[in-house]
Amino acid sequence: MATESVAPDGPVGAAIAGAPLPTLVMLDDGVAAEPTADVDPGTVIRTCANCGAQMDERKCKLICRCGYFLSCSDYY
């Protein structure tokens, strides 16, 4: 009894059937990562994720002038 390899139909099946996969290459851009140990966590949480501005504290919320906000359940 002979065994026969059958690839599924369609473009995905053709890729599985032996077509070469693309090679991913990681490039080093030469820029050293800056240490983040000196960053105050309070400053980071008060920075708007939408526009980067400093957010205002109002009761249990952090509100930005662009309209983005975090409630206390988002950052605790």
PQR file of N, CA, C, O and H, with PARSE charges and radii, in Angstrom:
ATOM      1  N   MET A   1       0.838  -1.175   0.000 -0.4000 1.5000
ATOM      2  CA  MET A   1       0.000   0.000   0.000 -0.0000 2.0000
ATOM      3  C   MET A   1       0.887   1.243   0.000  0.5500 1.7000
ATOM      4  O   MET A   1       1.748   1.391   0.867 -0.5500 1.4000
ATOM      5  N   ALA A   2       0.683   2.126  -0.956 -0.4000 1.5000
ATOM      6  CA  ALA A   2       1.492   3.338  -1.086 -0.0000 2.0000
ATOM      7  C   ALA A   2       0.806   4.492  -0.379  0.5500 1.7000
ATOM      8  O   ALA A   2      -0.415   4.635  -0.445 -0.5500 1.4000
ATOM      9  H   ALA A   2      -0.017   2.006  -1.661  0.4000 1.0000
ATOM     10  N   THR A   3       1.612   5.329   0.309 -0.4000 1.5000
ATOM     11  CA  THR A   3       1.041   6.516   0.950 -0.0000 2.0000
ATOM     12  C   THR A   3       1.265   7.701   0.043  0.5500 1.7000
ATOM     13  O   THR A   3       2.323   7.841  -0.571 -0.5500 1.4000
ATOM     14  H   THR A   3       2.604   5.212   0.362  0.4000 1.0000
ATOM     15  N   GLU A   4       0.280   8.537  -0.036 -0.4000 1.5000
ATOM     16  CA  GLU A   4       0.331   9.682  -0.935 -0.0000 2.0000
ATOM     17  C   GLU A   4       0.039  10.946  -0.151  0.5500 1.7000
ATOM     18  O   GLU A   4      -0.922  10.984   0.618 -0.5500 1.4000
ATOM     19  H   GLU A   4      -0.579   8.423   0.463  0.4000 1.0000
ATOM     20  N   SER A   5       0.842  11.980  -0.327 -0.4000 1.5000
ATOM     21  CA  SER A   5       0.658  13.249   0.354 -0.0000 2.0000
ATOM     22  C   SER A   5      -0.275  14.112  -0.472  0.5500 1.7000
ATOM     23  O   SER A   5      -0.022  14.352  -1.653 -0.5500 1.4000
ATOM     24  H   SER A   5       1.622  11.950  -0.952  0.4000 1.0000
ATOM     25  N   VAL A   6      -1.352  14.579   0.140 -0.4000 1.5000
ATOM     26  CA  VAL A   6      -2.323  15.416  -0.564 -0.0000 2.0000
ATOM     27  C   VAL A   6      -2.388  16.762   0.138  0.5500 1.7000
ATOM     28  O   VAL A   6      -2.637  16.826   1.342 -0.5500 1.4000
ATOM     29  H   VAL A   6      -1.558  14.384   1.099  0.4000 1.0000
ATOM     30  N   ALA A   7      -2.165  17.845  -0.611 -0.4000 1.5000
ATOM     31  CA  ALA A   7      -2.248  19.198  -0.061 -0.0000 2.0000
ATOM     32  C   ALA A   7      -3.673  19.700  -0.180  0.5500 1.7000
ATOM     33  O   ALA A   7      -4.348  19.403  -1.165 -0.5500 1.4000
ATOM     34  H   ALA A   7      -1.962  17.793  -1.589  0.4000 1.0000
ATOM     35  N   PRO A   8      -4.149  20.460   0.809 -0.5600 1.5000
ATOM     36  CA  PRO A   8      -5.488  21.043   0.712  0.2800 2.0000
ATOM     37  C   PRO A   8      -5.571  21.989  -0.480  0.5500 1.7000
ATOM     38  O   PRO A   8      -4.561  22.537  -0.923 -0.5500 1.4000
ATOM     39  N   ASP A   9      -6.782  22.173  -0.993 -0.4000 1.5000
ATOM     40  CA  ASP A   9      -6.984  23.073  -2.135 -0.0000 2.0000
ATOM     41  C   ASP A   9      -6.875  24.529  -1.696  0.5500 1.7000
ATOM     42  O   ASP A   9      -7.074  24.844  -0.523 -0.5500 1.4000
ATOM     43  H   ASP A   9      -7.602  21.728  -0.633  0.4000 1.0000
ATOM     44  N   GLY A  10      -6.562  25.404  -2.626 -0.4000 1.5000
ATOM     45  CA  GLY A  10      -6.529  26.841  -2.373 -0.0000 2.0000
ATOM     46  C   GLY A  10      -5.118  27.352  -2.131  0.5500 1.7000
ATOM     47  O   GLY A  10      -4.168  26.572  -2.056 -0.5500 1.4000
ATOM     48  H   GLY A  10      -6.400  25.148  -3.579  0.4000 1.0000
ATOM     49  N   PRO A  11      -4.985  28.688  -2.009 -0.5600 1.5000
ATOM     50  CA  PRO A  11      -3.659  29.308  -1.848  0.2800 2.0000
ATOM     51  C   PRO A  11      -2.965  28.922  -0.546  0.5500 1.7000
ATOM     52  O   PRO A  11      -1.738  28.821  -0.508 -0.5500 1.4000
ATOM     53  N   VAL A  12      -3.732  28.707   0.522 -0.4000 1.5000
ATOM     54  CA  VAL A  12      -3.108  28.313   1.783 -0.0000 2.0000
ATOM     55  C   VAL A  12      -2.538  26.918   1.649  0.5500 1.7000
ATOM     56  O   VAL A  12      -1.441  26.644   2.135 -0.5500 1.4000
ATOM     57  H   VAL A  12      -4.728  28.789   0.492  0.4000 1.0000
ATOM     58  N   GLY A  13      -3.270  26.040   0.998 -0.4000 1.5000
ATOM     59  CA  GLY A  13      -2.793  24.683   0.783 -0.0000 2.0000
ATOM     60  C   GLY A  13      -1.518  24.663  -0.033  0.5500 1.7000
ATOM     61  O   GLY A  13      -0.634  23.845   0.220 -0.5500 1.4000
ATOM     62  H   GLY A  13      -4.161  26.263   0.603  0.4000 1.0000
ATOM     63  N   ALA A  14      -1.408  25.556  -1.016 -0.4000 1.5000
ATOM     64  CA  ALA A  14      -0.200  25.625  -1.823 -0.0000 2.0000
ATOM     65  C   ALA A  14       0.995  26.064  -0.978  0.5500 1.7000
ATOM     66  O   ALA A  14       2.111  25.583  -1.175 -0.5500 1.4000
ATOM     67  H   ALA A  14      -2.127  26.221  -1.222  0.4000 1.0000
ATOM     68  N   ALA A  15       0.755  26.985  -0.032 -0.4000 1.5000
ATOM     69  CA  ALA A  15       1.840  27.438   0.844 -0.0000 2.0000
ATOM     70  C   ALA A  15       2.283  26.309   1.765  0.5500 1.7000
ATOM     71  O   ALA A  15       3.470  26.173   2.063 -0.5500 1.4000
ATOM     72  H   ALA A  15      -0.151  27.376   0.128  0.4000 1.0000
ATOM     73  N   ILE A  16       1.347  25.517   2.206 -0.4000 1.5000
ATOM     74  CA  ILE A  16       1.670  24.406   3.084 -0.0000 2.0000
ATOM     75  C   ILE A  16       2.393  23.309   2.310  0.5500 1.7000
ATOM     76  O   ILE A  16       3.230  22.597   2.864 -0.5500 1.4000
ATOM     77  H   ILE A  16       0.383  25.628   1.964  0.4000 1.0000
ATOM     78  N   ALA A  17       2.069  23.182   1.048 -0.4000 1.5000
ATOM     79  CA  ALA A  17       2.569  22.073   0.240 -0.0000 2.0000
ATOM     80  C   ALA A  17       4.049  22.178  -0.113  0.5500 1.7000
ATOM     81  O   ALA A  17       4.562  21.305  -0.812 -0.5500 1.4000
ATOM     82  H   ALA A  17       1.389  23.761   0.598  0.4000 1.0000
ATOM     83  N   GLY A  18       4.741  23.193   0.334 -0.4000 1.5000
ATOM     84  CA  GLY A  18       6.170  23.218   0.077 -0.0000 2.0000
ATOM     85  C   GLY A  18       6.697  24.529  -0.472  0.5500 1.7000
ATOM     86  O   GLY A  18       7.891  24.636  -0.752 -0.5500 1.4000
ATOM     87  H   GLY A  18       4.324  23.903   0.902  0.4000 1.0000
ATOM     88  N   ALA A  19       5.850  25.522  -0.633 -0.4000 1.5000
ATOM     89  CA  ALA A  19       6.334  26.818  -1.098 -0.0000 2.0000
ATOM     90  C   ALA A  19       7.227  27.403  -0.002  0.5500 1.7000
ATOM     91  O   ALA A  19       6.923  27.239   1.179 -0.5500 1.4000
ATOM     92  H   ALA A  19       4.880  25.435  -0.405  0.4000 1.0000
ATOM     93  N   PRO A  20       8.314  28.079  -0.361 -0.5600 1.5000
ATOM     94  CA  PRO A  20       9.221  28.625   0.654  0.2800 2.0000
ATOM     95  C   PRO A  20       8.549  29.742   1.450  0.5500 1.7000
ATOM     96  O   PRO A  20       7.790  30.542   0.903 -0.5500 1.4000
ATOM     97  N   LEU A  21       8.836  29.780   2.733 -0.4000 1.5000
ATOM     98  CA  LEU A  21       8.313  30.830   3.600 -0.0000 2.0000
ATOM     99  C   LEU A  21       9.277  32.011   3.601  0.5500 1.7000
ATOM    100  O   LEU A  21      10.483  31.819   3.446 -0.5500 1.4000
ATOM    101  H   LEU A  21       9.452  29.129   3.177  0.4000 1.0000
ATOM    102  N   PRO A  22       8.763  33.237   3.775 -0.5600 1.5000
ATOM    103  CA  PRO A  22       9.654  34.399   3.812  0.2800 2.0000
ATOM    104  C   PRO A  22      10.538  34.356   5.055  0.5500 1.7000
ATOM    105  O   PRO A  22      10.150  33.817   6.092 -0.5500 1.4000
ATOM    106  N   THR A  23      11.716  34.927   4.935 -0.4000 1.5000
ATOM    107  CA  THR A  23      12.657  34.988   6.044 -0.0000 2.0000
ATOM    108  C   THR A  23      12.510  36.326   6.746  0.5500 1.7000
ATOM    109  O   THR A  23      12.533  37.371   6.095 -0.5500 1.4000
ATOM    110  H   THR A  23      12.031  35.365   4.093  0.4000 1.0000
ATOM    111  N   LEU A  24      12.360  36.309   8.060 -0.4000 1.5000
ATOM    112  CA  LEU A  24      12.286  37.535   8.837 -0.0000 2.0000
ATOM    113  C   LEU A  24      13.670  37.877   9.362  0.5500 1.7000
ATOM    114  O   LEU A  24      14.372  37.018   9.896 -0.5500 1.4000
ATOM    115  H   LEU A  24      12.342  35.460   8.589  0.4000 1.0000
ATOM    116  N   VAL A  25      14.056  39.134   9.207 -0.4000 1.5000
ATOM    117  CA  VAL A  25      15.377  39.575   9.635 -0.0000 2.0000
ATOM    118  C   VAL A  25      15.199  40.725  10.614  0.5500 1.7000
ATOM    119  O   VAL A  25      14.509  41.697  10.306 -0.5500 1.4000
ATOM    120  H   VAL A  25      13.486  39.832   8.773  0.4000 1.0000
ATOM    121  N   MET A  26      15.813  40.625  11.790 -0.4000 1.5000
ATOM    122  CA  MET A  26      15.786  41.698  12.774 -0.0000 2.0000
ATOM    123  C   MET A  26      16.948  42.646  12.480  0.5500 1.7000
ATOM    124  O   MET A  26      18.102  42.223  12.407 -0.5500 1.4000
ATOM    125  H   MET A  26      16.372  39.835  12.040  0.4000 1.0000
ATOM    126  N   LEU A  27      16.634  43.917  12.314 -0.4000 1.5000
ATOM    127  CA  LEU A  27      17.659  44.906  12.023 -0.0000 2.0000
ATOM    128  C   LEU A  27      18.012  45.671  13.288  0.5500 1.7000
ATOM    129  O   LEU A  27      17.135  46.013  14.081 -0.5500 1.4000
ATOM    130  H   LEU A  27      15.696  44.260  12.374  0.4000 1.0000
ATOM    131  N   ASP A  28      19.285  45.935  13.472 -0.4000 1.5000
ATOM    132  CA  ASP A  28      19.741  46.740  14.586 -0.0000 2.0000
ATOM    133  C   ASP A  28      19.895  48.165  14.073  0.5500 1.7000
ATOM    134  O   ASP A  28      20.732  48.436  13.212 -0.5500 1.4000
ATOM    135  H   ASP A  28      19.997  45.658  12.828  0.4000 1.0000
ATOM    136  N   ASP A  29      19.078  49.079  14.608 -0.4000 1.5000
ATOM    137  CA  ASP A  29      19.146  50.462  14.122 -0.0000 2.0000
ATOM    138  C   ASP A  29      20.277  51.261  14.763  0.5500 1.7000
ATOM    139  O   ASP A  29      20.464  52.433  14.437 -0.5500 1.4000
ATOM    140  H   ASP A  29      18.398  48.859  15.307  0.4000 1.0000
ATOM    141  N   GLY A  30      21.033  50.642  15.669 -0.4000 1.5000
ATOM    142  CA  GLY A  30      22.182  51.308  16.264 -0.0000 2.0000
ATOM    143  C   GLY A  30      21.841  52.249  17.393  0.5500 1.7000
ATOM    144  O   GLY A  30      22.737  52.855  17.980 -0.5500 1.4000
ATOM    145  H   GLY A  30      20.881  49.689  15.933  0.4000 1.0000
ATOM    146  N   VAL A  31      20.560  52.389  17.713 -0.4000 1.5000
ATOM    147  CA  VAL A  31      20.157  53.292  18.779 -0.0000 2.0000
ATOM    148  C   VAL A  31      20.059  52.484  20.067  0.5500 1.7000
ATOM    149  O   VAL A  31      19.325  51.499  20.146 -0.5500 1.4000
ATOM    150  H   VAL A  31      19.832  51.897  17.236  0.4000 1.0000
ATOM    151  N   ALA A  32      20.807  52.917  21.064 -0.4000 1.5000
ATOM    152  CA  ALA A  32      20.779  52.227  22.348 -0.0000 2.0000
ATOM    153  C   ALA A  32      19.515  52.616  23.104  0.5500 1.7000
ATOM    154  O   ALA A  32      19.109  53.778  23.083 -0.5500 1.4000
ATOM    155  H   ALA A  32      21.403  53.718  21.000  0.4000 1.0000
ATOM    156  N   ALA A  33      18.907  51.670  23.757 -0.4000 1.5000
ATOM    157  CA  ALA A  33      17.715  51.945  24.547 -0.0000 2.0000
ATOM    158  C   ALA A  33      18.109  52.742  25.789  0.5500 1.7000
ATOM    159  O   ALA A  33      19.101  52.440  26.452 -0.5500 1.4000
ATOM    160  H   ALA A  33      19.236  50.726  23.774  0.4000 1.0000
ATOM    161  N   GLU A  34      17.316  53.756  26.085 -0.4000 1.5000
ATOM    162  CA  GLU A  34      17.597  54.576  27.256 -0.0000 2.0000
ATOM    163  C   GLU A  34      17.091  53.869  28.502  0.5500 1.7000
ATOM    164  O   GLU A  34      16.030  53.245  28.471 -0.5500 1.4000
ATOM    165  H   GLU A  34      16.510  54.002  25.546  0.4000 1.0000
ATOM    166  N   PRO A  35      17.830  53.958  29.592 -0.5600 1.5000
ATOM    167  CA  PRO A  35      17.353  53.328  30.822  0.2800 2.0000
ATOM    168  C   PRO A  35      16.085  54.026  31.320  0.5500 1.7000
ATOM    169  O   PRO A  35      15.979  55.250  31.254 -0.5500 1.4000
ATOM    170  N   THR A  36      15.138  53.254  31.811 -0.4000 1.5000
ATOM    171  CA  THR A  36      13.878  53.825  32.270 -0.0000 2.0000
ATOM    172  C   THR A  36      13.754  53.824  33.783  0.5500 1.7000
ATOM    173  O   THR A  36      12.678  54.113  34.307 -0.5500 1.4000
ATOM    174  H   THR A  36      15.224  52.260  31.865  0.4000 1.0000
ATOM    175  N   ALA A  37      14.820  53.508  34.499 -0.4000 1.5000
ATOM    176  CA  ALA A  37      14.768  53.438  35.958 -0.0000 2.0000
ATOM    177  C   ALA A  37      14.549  54.817  36.592  0.5500 1.7000
ATOM    178  O   ALA A  37      14.040  54.895  37.711 -0.5500 1.4000
ATOM    179  H   ALA A  37      15.694  53.273  34.074  0.4000 1.0000
ATOM    180  N   ASP A  38      14.915  55.887  35.918 -0.4000 1.5000
ATOM    181  CA  ASP A  38      14.798  57.227  36.478 -0.0000 2.0000
ATOM    182  C   ASP A  38      13.425  57.858  36.258  0.5500 1.7000
ATOM    183  O   ASP A  38      13.189  58.975  36.718 -0.5500 1.4000
ATOM    184  H   ASP A  38      15.328  55.823  35.010  0.4000 1.0000
ATOM    185  N   VAL A  39      12.525  57.179  35.572 -0.4000 1.5000
ATOM    186  CA  VAL A  39      11.216  57.738  35.263 -0.0000 2.0000
ATOM    187  C   VAL A  39      10.270  57.507  36.435  0.5500 1.7000
ATOM    188  O   VAL A  39      10.153  56.391  36.941 -0.5500 1.4000
ATOM    189  H   VAL A  39      12.717  56.271  35.198  0.4000 1.0000
ATOM    190  N   ASP A  40       9.601  58.569  36.858 -0.4000 1.5000
ATOM    191  CA  ASP A  40       8.642  58.487  37.953 -0.0000 2.0000
ATOM    192  C   ASP A  40       7.356  57.825  37.448  0.5500 1.7000
ATOM    193  O   ASP A  40       6.762  58.311  36.485 -0.5500 1.4000
ATOM    194  H   ASP A  40       9.697  59.475  36.446  0.4000 1.0000
ATOM    195  N   PRO A  41       6.913  56.731  38.071 -0.5600 1.5000
ATOM    196  CA  PRO A  41       5.696  56.064  37.618  0.2800 2.0000
ATOM    197  C   PRO A  41       4.460  56.964  37.663  0.5500 1.7000
ATOM    198  O   PRO A  41       3.545  56.803  36.856 -0.5500 1.4000
ATOM    199  N   GLY A  42       4.433  57.904  38.598 -0.4000 1.5000
ATOM    200  CA  GLY A  42       3.315  58.842  38.676 -0.0000 2.0000
ATOM    201  C   GLY A  42       3.241  59.743  37.464  0.5500 1.7000
ATOM    202  O   GLY A  42       2.152  60.091  37.009 -0.5500 1.4000
ATOM    203  H   GLY A  42       5.177  58.035  39.253  0.4000 1.0000
ATOM    204  N   THR A  43       4.391  60.122  36.941 -0.4000 1.5000
ATOM    205  CA  THR A  43       4.423  60.949  35.733 -0.0000 2.0000
ATOM    206  C   THR A  43       3.952  60.146  34.530  0.5500 1.7000
ATOM    207  O   THR A  43       3.247  60.674  33.670 -0.5500 1.4000
ATOM    208  H   THR A  43       5.276  59.839  37.311  0.4000 1.0000
ATOM    209  N   VAL A  44       4.330  58.891  34.463 -0.4000 1.5000
ATOM    210  CA  VAL A  44       3.941  58.042  33.337 -0.0000 2.0000
ATOM    211  C   VAL A  44       2.429  57.846  33.313  0.5500 1.7000
ATOM    212  O   VAL A  44       1.812  57.942  32.252 -0.5500 1.4000
ATOM    213  H   VAL A  44       4.903  58.462  35.162  0.4000 1.0000
ATOM    214  N   ILE A  45       1.826  57.574  34.464 -0.4000 1.5000
ATOM    215  CA  ILE A  45       0.390  57.309  34.492 -0.0000 2.0000
ATOM    216  C   ILE A  45      -0.416  58.571  34.198  0.5500 1.7000
ATOM    217  O   ILE A  45      -1.540  58.483  33.705 -0.5500 1.4000
ATOM    218  H   ILE A  45       2.327  57.497  35.326  0.4000 1.0000
ATOM    219  N   ARG A  46       0.146  59.747  34.494 -0.4000 1.5000
ATOM    220  CA  ARG A  46      -0.552  61.001  34.224 -0.0000 2.0000
ATOM    221  C   ARG A  46      -0.304  61.529  32.811  0.5500 1.7000
ATOM    222  O   ARG A  46      -0.781  62.610  32.466 -0.5500 1.4000
ATOM    223  H   ARG A  46       1.059  59.819  34.894  0.4000 1.0000
ATOM    224  N   THR A  47       0.429  60.789  32.000 -0.4000 1.5000
ATOM    225  CA  THR A  47       0.679  61.196  30.616 -0.0000 2.0000
ATOM    226  C   THR A  47      -0.381  60.578  29.719  0.5500 1.7000
ATOM    227  O   THR A  47      -0.617  59.371  29.777 -0.5500 1.4000
ATOM    228  H   THR A  47       0.817  59.911  32.280  0.4000 1.0000
ATOM    229  N   CYS A  48      -1.011  61.381  28.905 -0.4000 1.5000
ATOM    230  CA  CYS A  48      -2.094  60.929  28.027 -0.0000 2.0000
ATOM    231  C   CYS A  48      -1.559  59.955  26.982  0.5500 1.7000
ATOM    232  O   CYS A  48      -0.571  60.238  26.304 -0.5500 1.4000
ATOM    233  H   CYS A  48      -0.820  62.361  28.857  0.4000 1.0000
ATOM    234  N   ALA A  49      -2.213  58.819  26.860 -0.4000 1.5000
ATOM    235  CA  ALA A  49      -1.818  57.818  25.874 -0.0000 2.0000
ATOM    236  C   ALA A  49      -2.237  58.233  24.466  0.5500 1.7000
ATOM    237  O   ALA A  49      -1.738  57.681  23.485 -0.5500 1.4000
ATOM    238  H   ALA A  49      -3.016  58.590  27.411  0.4000 1.0000
ATOM    239  N   ASN A  50      -3.140  59.191  24.356 -0.4000 1.5000
ATOM    240  CA  ASN A  50      -3.636  59.629  23.059 -0.0000 2.0000
ATOM    241  C   ASN A  50      -2.766  60.731  22.454  0.5500 1.7000
ATOM    242  O   ASN A  50      -2.390  60.654  21.285 -0.5500 1.4000
ATOM    243  H   ASN A  50      -3.546  59.640  25.153  0.4000 1.0000
ATOM    244  N   CYS A  51      -2.445  61.765  23.256 -0.4000 1.5000
ATOM    245  CA  CYS A  51      -1.707  62.907  22.698 -0.0000 2.0000
ATOM    246  C   CYS A  51      -0.392  63.205  23.402  0.5500 1.7000
ATOM    247  O   CYS A  51       0.400  63.995  22.889 -0.5500 1.4000
ATOM    248  H   CYS A  51      -2.751  61.827  24.206  0.4000 1.0000
ATOM    249  N   GLY A  52      -0.128  62.598  24.564 -0.4000 1.5000
ATOM    250  CA  GLY A  52       1.131  62.794  25.266 -0.0000 2.0000
ATOM    251  C   GLY A  52       1.151  63.962  26.232  0.5500 1.7000
ATOM    252  O   GLY A  52       2.180  64.224  26.856 -0.5500 1.4000
ATOM    253  H   GLY A  52      -0.772  61.956  24.980  0.4000 1.0000
ATOM    254  N   ALA A  53       0.033  64.673  26.372 -0.4000 1.5000
ATOM    255  CA  ALA A  53      -0.033  65.811  27.288 -0.0000 2.0000
ATOM    256  C   ALA A  53      -0.210  65.324  28.730  0.5500 1.7000
ATOM    257  O   ALA A  53      -0.580  64.173  28.965 -0.5500 1.4000
ATOM    258  H   ALA A  53      -0.803  64.460  25.866  0.4000 1.0000
ATOM    259  N   GLN A  54       0.056  66.205  29.678 -0.4000 1.5000
ATOM    260  CA  GLN A  54      -0.147  65.902  31.089 -0.0000 2.0000
ATOM    261  C   GLN A  54      -1.644  65.939  31.392  0.5500 1.7000
ATOM    262  O   GLN A  54      -2.309  66.920  31.058 -0.5500 1.4000
ATOM    263  H   GLN A  54       0.357  67.139  29.487  0.4000 1.0000
ATOM    264  N   MET A  55      -2.193  64.885  32.023 -0.4000 1.5000
ATOM    265  CA  MET A  55      -3.616  64.830  32.339 -0.0000 2.0000
ATOM    266  C   MET A  55      -3.879  65.442  33.709  0.5500 1.7000
ATOM    267  O   MET A  55      -3.005  65.446  34.575 -0.5500 1.4000
ATOM    268  H   MET A  55      -1.653  64.088  32.294  0.4000 1.0000
ATOM    269  N   ASP A  56      -5.093  65.959  33.896 -0.4000 1.5000
ATOM    270  CA  ASP A  56      -5.509  66.567  35.154 -0.0000 2.0000
ATOM    271  C   ASP A  56      -6.235  65.534  35.999  0.5500 1.7000
ATOM    272  O   ASP A  56      -6.984  64.705  35.483 -0.5500 1.4000
ATOM    273  H   ASP A  56      -5.803  65.955  33.192  0.4000 1.0000
ATOM    274  N   GLU A  57      -5.998  65.597  37.329 -0.4000 1.5000
ATOM    275  CA  GLU A  57      -6.698  64.716  38.259 -0.0000 2.0000
ATOM    276  C   GLU A  57      -7.989  65.388  38.694  0.5500 1.7000
ATOM    277  O   GLU A  57      -7.979  66.526  39.164 -0.5500 1.4000
ATOM    278  H   GLU A  57      -5.390  66.271  37.748  0.4000 1.0000
ATOM    279  N   ARG A  58      -9.103  64.679  38.536 -0.4000 1.5000
ATOM    280  CA  ARG A  58     -10.400  65.155  38.997 -0.0000 2.0000
ATOM    281  C   ARG A  58     -11.094  63.999  39.696  0.5500 1.7000
ATOM    282  O   ARG A  58     -11.554  63.053  39.057 -0.5500 1.4000
ATOM    283  H   ARG A  58      -9.111  63.755  38.154  0.4000 1.0000
ATOM    284  N   LYS A  59     -11.160  64.092  41.018 -0.4000 1.5000
ATOM    285  CA  LYS A  59     -11.695  63.030  41.872 -0.0000 2.0000
ATOM    286  C   LYS A  59     -10.981  61.729  41.554  0.5500 1.7000
ATOM    287  O   LYS A  59      -9.785  61.609  41.818 -0.5500 1.4000
ATOM    288  H   LYS A  59     -10.786  64.861  41.537  0.4000 1.0000
ATOM    289  N   CYS A  60     -11.675  60.760  40.999 -0.4000 1.5000
ATOM    290  CA  CYS A  60     -11.075  59.451  40.743 -0.0000 2.0000
ATOM    291  C   CYS A  60     -10.693  59.274  39.275  0.5500 1.7000
ATOM    292  O   CYS A  60     -10.432  58.154  38.838 -0.5500 1.4000
ATOM    293  H   CYS A  60     -12.647  60.858  40.784  0.4000 1.0000
ATOM    294  N   LYS A  61     -10.657  60.362  38.512 -0.4000 1.5000
ATOM    295  CA  LYS A  61     -10.355  60.255  37.081 -0.0000 2.0000
ATOM    296  C   LYS A  61      -9.151  61.104  36.712  0.5500 1.7000
ATOM    297  O   LYS A  61      -8.862  62.120  37.344 -0.5500 1.4000
ATOM    298  H   LYS A  61     -10.870  61.272  38.868  0.4000 1.0000
ATOM    299  N   LEU A  62      -8.459  60.664  35.676 -0.4000 1.5000
ATOM    300  CA  LEU A  62      -7.430  61.470  35.029 -0.0000 2.0000
ATOM    301  C   LEU A  62      -8.015  61.870  33.687  0.5500 1.7000
ATOM    302  O   LEU A  62      -8.393  61.009  32.892 -0.5500 1.4000
ATOM    303  H   LEU A  62      -8.694  59.839  35.162  0.4000 1.0000
ATOM    304  N   ILE A  63      -8.093  63.178  33.426 -0.4000 1.5000
ATOM    305  CA  ILE A  63      -8.747  63.682  32.226 -0.0000 2.0000
ATOM    306  C   ILE A  63      -7.768  64.540  31.437  0.5500 1.7000
ATOM    307  O   ILE A  63      -7.074  65.386  32.001 -0.5500 1.4000
ATOM    308  H   ILE A  63      -7.786  63.877  34.072  0.4000 1.0000
ATOM    309  N   CYS A  64      -7.720  64.314  30.114 -0.4000 1.5000
ATOM    310  CA  CYS A  64      -6.853  65.092  29.232 -0.0000 2.0000
ATOM    311  C   CYS A  64      -7.677  66.112  28.458  0.5500 1.7000
ATOM    312  O   CYS A  64      -8.883  65.941  28.274 -0.5500 1.4000
ATOM    313  H   CYS A  64      -8.284  63.627  29.656  0.4000 1.0000
ATOM    314  N   ARG A  65      -7.021  67.164  28.011 -0.4000 1.5000
ATOM    315  CA  ARG A  65      -7.713  68.196  27.245 -0.0000 2.0000
ATOM    316  C   ARG A  65      -8.174  67.690  25.876  0.5500 1.7000
ATOM    317  O   ARG A  65      -9.042  68.301  25.253 -0.5500 1.4000
ATOM    318  H   ARG A  65      -6.042  67.302  28.160  0.4000 1.0000
ATOM    319  N   CYS A  66      -7.597  66.571  25.401 -0.4000 1.5000
ATOM    320  CA  CYS A  66      -8.015  66.025  24.100 -0.0000 2.0000
ATOM    321  C   CYS A  66      -9.273  65.160  24.221  0.5500 1.7000
ATOM    322  O   CYS A  66      -9.834  64.727  23.215 -0.5500 1.4000
ATOM    323  H   CYS A  66      -6.892  66.074  25.908  0.4000 1.0000
ATOM    324  N   GLY A  67      -9.716  64.910  25.475 -0.4000 1.5000
ATOM    325  CA  GLY A  67     -10.916  64.116  25.685 -0.0000 2.0000
ATOM    326  C   GLY A  67     -10.643  62.722  26.215  0.5500 1.7000
ATOM    327  O   GLY A  67     -11.567  62.041  26.659 -0.5500 1.4000
ATOM    328  H   GLY A  67      -9.260  65.262  26.293  0.4000 1.0000
ATOM    329  N   TYR A  68      -9.407  62.289  26.178 -0.4000 1.5000
ATOM    330  CA  TYR A  68      -9.050  60.972  26.698 -0.0000 2.0000
ATOM    331  C   TYR A  68      -9.115  61.003  28.215  0.5500 1.7000
ATOM    332  O   TYR A  68      -8.761  62.010  28.827 -0.5500 1.4000
ATOM    333  H   TYR A  68      -8.656  62.842  25.818  0.4000 1.0000
ATOM    334  N   PHE A  69      -9.570  59.899  28.839 -0.4000 1.5000
ATOM    335  CA  PHE A  69      -9.592  59.850  30.298 -0.0000 2.0000
ATOM    336  C   PHE A  69      -9.368  58.428  30.789  0.5500 1.7000
ATOM    337  O   PHE A  69      -9.567  57.455  30.062 -0.5500 1.4000
ATOM    338  H   PHE A  69      -9.858  59.080  28.341  0.4000 1.0000
ATOM    339  N   LEU A  70      -8.949  58.341  32.036 -0.4000 1.5000
ATOM    340  CA  LEU A  70      -8.812  57.073  32.734 -0.0000 2.0000
ATOM    341  C   LEU A  70      -9.602  57.183  34.023  0.5500 1.7000
ATOM    342  O   LEU A  70      -9.514  58.190  34.727 -0.5500 1.4000
ATOM    343  H   LEU A  70      -8.787  59.131  32.627  0.4000 1.0000
ATOM    344  N   SER A  71     -10.373  56.155  34.336 -0.4000 1.5000
ATOM    345  CA  SER A  71     -11.040  56.133  35.633 -0.0000 2.0000
ATOM    346  C   SER A  71     -10.125  55.416  36.614  0.5500 1.7000
ATOM    347  O   SER A  71      -9.125  54.823  36.209 -0.5500 1.4000
ATOM    348  H   SER A  71     -10.445  55.337  33.765  0.4000 1.0000
ATOM    349  N   CYS A  72     -10.453  55.464  37.886 -0.4000 1.5000
ATOM    350  CA  CYS A  72      -9.574  54.867  38.889 -0.0000 2.0000
ATOM    351  C   CYS A  72      -9.418  53.359  38.683  0.5500 1.7000
ATOM    352  O   CYS A  72      -8.388  52.793  39.050 -0.5500 1.4000
ATOM    353  H   CYS A  72     -11.265  55.946  38.215  0.4000 1.0000
ATOM    354  N   SER A  73     -10.406  52.713  38.112 -0.4000 1.5000
ATOM    355  CA  SER A  73     -10.278  51.263  37.884 -0.0000 2.0000
ATOM    356  C   SER A  73      -9.294  50.961  36.758  0.5500 1.7000
ATOM    357  O   SER A  73      -8.824  49.828  36.651 -0.5500 1.4000
ATOM    358  H   SER A  73     -11.243  53.173  37.813  0.4000 1.0000
ATOM    359  N   ASP A  74      -8.970  51.933  35.922 -0.4000 1.5000
ATOM    360  CA  ASP A  74      -8.029  51.718  34.813 -0.0000 2.0000
ATOM    361  C   ASP A  74      -6.579  51.767  35.269  0.5500 1.7000
ATOM    362  O   ASP A  74      -5.732  51.110  34.664 -0.5500 1.4000
ATOM    363  H   ASP A  74      -9.351  52.854  36.008  0.4000 1.0000
ATOM    364  N   TYR A  75      -6.268  52.519  36.310 -0.4000 1.5000
ATOM    365  CA  TYR A  75      -4.866  52.669  36.677 -0.0000 2.0000
ATOM    366  C   TYR A  75      -4.524  52.161  38.067  0.5500 1.7000
ATOM    367  O   TYR A  75      -3.397  52.373  38.516 -0.5500 1.4000
ATOM    368  H   TYR A  75      -6.956  53.052  36.802  0.4000 1.0000
ATOM    369  N   TYR A  76      -5.424  51.508  38.764 -0.4000 1.5000
ATOM    370  CA  TYR A  76      -5.095  50.885  40.051 -0.0000 2.0000
ATOM    371  C   TYR A  76      -5.024  49.414  39.909  0.5500 1.7000
ATOM    372  O   TYR A  76      -4.759  48.712  40.884 -0.5500 1.4000
ATOM    373  H   TYR A  76      -6.339  51.336  38.399  0.4000 1.0000
TER
END
